[in-house]
């Protein structure tokens, strides 16, 4: 016969596995009397597990939904499936990335070594559609999420754009997912200032164990702060344009935070940039509004190149009237008729 504590865990596992159990079924599985089953059910209830009872000869028990989330018991296959699933969700851009990471960090912290190896084996054996972005190490992402949750300082290696690695020591504050990339907003202890790190460039080091008090992020919205800093840091070309549309309408069409200055009800000024002026010009045309370049010679030249390319793509029909095109069609038809008559 199982000891009481082990029997309670086995009973809880059975209740989580099946919707309904009769008293006799539980007593048979546990090797105890139905009276002991009733006593164990009472102990589970005292621990916060909401177990419903159904009276009668065929009376039984079921684990119901309660007001709090009690601990779950997972077998080996279930634990591996949950860990792999949480890792996949964390990279899918579904809006629950950070929650998935904190749950994954909690789970991997208590996984036995044999199950951690199985989780890693599944990840290594899984292929995904190639991306232009570098692969993301979920173990690093999980470690960062756990450090944020536990207010623990991080030491890590960081590869700079020039491919040189340096040691960093920081207080991690917030993870931000932007498209396929993850960014860490942290207080850099060596530079005594806020810094943003790309997680795919981080290499985990031994945990420090040192705690810290979270700092006030220098913005009302961490996402807005990170996106603005990252965007402007990568701009090689900057420009200001006058947009003939209300500021609110323009802001709704631009997916990243940019500086928009209201001129009047129907126009606004926008400061924006890119690492490629031609790409920026093409992107601005997708706003589907009239614009004027106020400041930015590279952007003006890029618009001229784009216009030339579009005219060339339109061919000889560019700028010609419908009557002229109809005349061309009549000439083509006449020529064909002449050829058919032997002219």
N, C-alpha and C positions, 0 to 999 in steps of 0.2 A: 504494500500500500504506500502511496506517495505521502511525503510529509505535507503538512497543511499548506505552507507557502507555495511549494511546488504544485500542489493540487489546485490551488487558487489560480495560478498562472495557466495550468492546463484547462481549467474550467473556463477561464476568460478567453482562451484561444478557441475553444469549441464554440462558445457563444458568438464570437466574431466570424466564425466560419459558416455557420448555418443560421437561417432565419428563425426557426422554431426547434426546440428540443423538449421532449417529454422528460419527466422526472426519471422514469425507468431507463431511458436512453442514456441520460447523463450518468446515472449511478452505474450502469453497465460499463460505460467507457472509462469512468474514473475508478471503478472497483470499490465503491463505497455504497452505503445504504442511501435510500431516498431521503432519510432524515438528515444525513450528513450533507447531502446536496442542498437541502433547504437552508442549513446552517451556513454553508459556504456562499450561497446566494446572498444571504444577509450580510456577510462580511464584505462581499463585492459592493453591495449598495452603500455600506458605510464608508467605502473608499471612493465613492462618487460615481460608480458605474450604474447607470439607470437600467436595471433588469426588470422587465415586466413579467408578471406571473399570470397564467391562465388557470382559473379554478376548475374543479371537476375531476372525474375519474381519469380522463385523458389530459389532465392539466399539465402545463409545461411552462417553459421560460423562453424569453427572447431578449436580446440586447437592444434597447430603444435609444433613440436620439435624446440627448440631454441638453442642459444649458451650458455645459462645459465640454471640452474635448479631452477625454481621458487618454492615457497612453494606449497605443495599439500594439498588438503582438503580431509579428510577421514571420512566416517561415522563410527559409533561405531563398527560395525562388521568388517569393513576393518581395523580399527586401531588395534583391538585385533588380527586379523589374521596376520598382519604385525609384531606385537610385538612377538607373539609366533613363527612365522617363523624365525625371526632374531635370537631369542634365540636358536632355533634348529640348524640353520646354524653355529652358533658360536661354536658348539661342534662337528661338523662333519668332521673337518680336510680337508676342501675344498680349503684352501688358502685365504679365505676372512674373517677369524675369527675376526681379530681386527677391520676391517671395519664394520662388522656386529655389534660388540659390541658398537662402537661409535655411530652408527645409532640407536641402541636399547637404549642407554643412553639418546640420544636426545629425542627420542619418549616418553620414560617412564617419562621424566622430565615434559612433557606437558600433559600427559594423566590425565583425570579427575579421581578422586578416584574410581568411580564406574567401570571405565574401567580397572584400575590397579587391582581391585579385580577380575575382569573377567579373566584377563591374568594369575593371580596367581592361580585361580581356574582351568584353563585349564592345567597349569603345574602340579598342584597337582593331577589331575585326569588322567594324562598321565603316562603310564607304558612303560619302555624301557627294552631291554634285559639286564639282570644283568651283571655287569662288576666287575673285580677284583679290580678296582680302586674306591676310595671313590666318592660319588656323588658331583657334582659341583653346588654351589649356584649361579645361574645366577644374582641375585641381587647384590651379592658381586662383581662378575666379571664386571657387568655393572658399579658399583660405582667406581671400580679401573680404568676402561677405561675412565670414565668421568673425574676423577681426573687427569689422564695423559693428556687428551686433554685440560683441563682447567688449567694445571700447579698448582694444588692445593695439599697442603700437606695432608697426610693421617695419621689418628690415627686408629689403629685396634688391635684386640686381635689376638695372633698367638699361635697356638698349636704346641709345639715342638715334635720331635719324641718320647720323653718320656711321652707324653700326658699331660704335664704341660703347662698352658697358661700364656703368659706374654704380657704386653702392649708394642706396638711398635709405633714409630713415624718416618715417612719416607717421602722422596720426590720421588714419583713414576715416573719412566722414560720410562719403556717399558714392554709390555706384550709379552711373548713368549709361543706359544703352541707347546708342544712336545708330540706326541701321544695323550693319553687321559688326560694328565696333563697340567695345565697352571702354568706358573712361572712369578713372578713379579720381574723385576730388578729395584732396588731402592737404593737411597742414605739414609742410616740409620743415622738419626740425633743424636741419642743417642750414637752410636758407631763411628760416624764420618768416615764411610767407606761404600763401596759398599756391598750390601747384596742381596741375591736371596731368595724369599719367594714362597712357594707353595700356590696358591690361595685357594685350597680346605681346607687349614688349617687356613685361615684368617676369622676373624669375624668383620663385619663392626661396626664402632663407629660413633658418631655424626660428620658430616663434619666440618673440621676446618675453612674453608673459607680463610685460609692463602695461599697466592700465593708464587711461587718460580721461579727462573730462571733455566731452564733446564741445567744440567751439561753435560760435554763431557764424553760419555761412554768410559771406558778404553779399547776399542777394535774397530777395523774397522767394525765389524759385531756383533750386539747385540746377534743374535741367536747363533753364534759360541762361544761367550763369556759365555753365559748361559749354553749351552750344555757342554762345557769343565768343567766349575765349578761344575755343578751338577753331571756329570759323575764321576769326580775324587773324589768328596766328598763322594760318595757312594761306592767306591772301597775298599773292605777289602783285596783283593789280587792284587798285581801288578806284572807284568812280562814284560820282553823284549824278543822279538823274532826276528830271522833273517828270512826274507821272500825272497824266490827265485822268485821274480817277480818285475817288475819296480814299483817305488813308485807311479806313477800316476795311474797305474792299481789297486794297492792295495787301494789307497785312494778312488777310484771309487766304490770299493766293500764294504767299511766300511761306514755304514750309519751315524756315529757320528764322530765329529772331534777328532782325536788322533794325537800324536806326531810321525811323520814319518821322518826318517833320511835316505837320499840317500847314499848308499854305492857305487854303480856303476849303469850302465845302466840296469842291470838285477836283482839287489838285493837291499834290503833296510832293515833298522831296525825299528821296531814298538814297542812303549811302550803303553801298554793297561792294563786293569784290569777288575775286576768283584767282586761281592759279593759271587761268587761261582766258584771255580776253575774248577769243572767238567763241569759246564755250559759253561764256557769260552773255555775250550778245545773243546767241541762239536761245539761251534760257529765258532772257528778258522778253523775247518775242512771244513766248508761250504765255505771258501774262495777259495777252490779248487786249492791250490798252495802248494808247498813244503816249510816247515818251520823247523827251529831249535830253541830250547829254549836256549837263552843266559843267562837269569837271571830270576829265578822263580821256586823254587823247588816244590811248590804246583802245578804249572801248569804241570811240567814234570811228577809228580806222577799221576795227573789227566789224562794225555795222556796214561799212562801205564794202568790205570784202564779202560779207554775207549777201548784201544786195546784188552784187555782181554775180555771185554764184547762183542765186535764185533766178536772175534774168537769163543766165546761160542755161539753167535747167529748163526754163519755160520754152526755150527755143525760139523759132521765128514768129510764133504766135504772140510774143510779148508786145503789148502796147498796140495791137492792131484791132480794128473794129470788126464787128460781126459781118458787116456788108463786105469788107475786104476778104474775110475768110470764106464767105459764101461765093464770091467771085472766083476764088481759088478752086473751090469745089466744082463750080461749073466748068472751069477750064480743064480740070482733071477729067470730068465726065466726057467733055467734048473730045479730048485727046483719045480716050478709050474708044469712043464711038467711031472716030476716024480710023483707028487702028483696025477695028472690026470690019470696016468697009474697004479696007485695003489702002487707005490714004497714007 
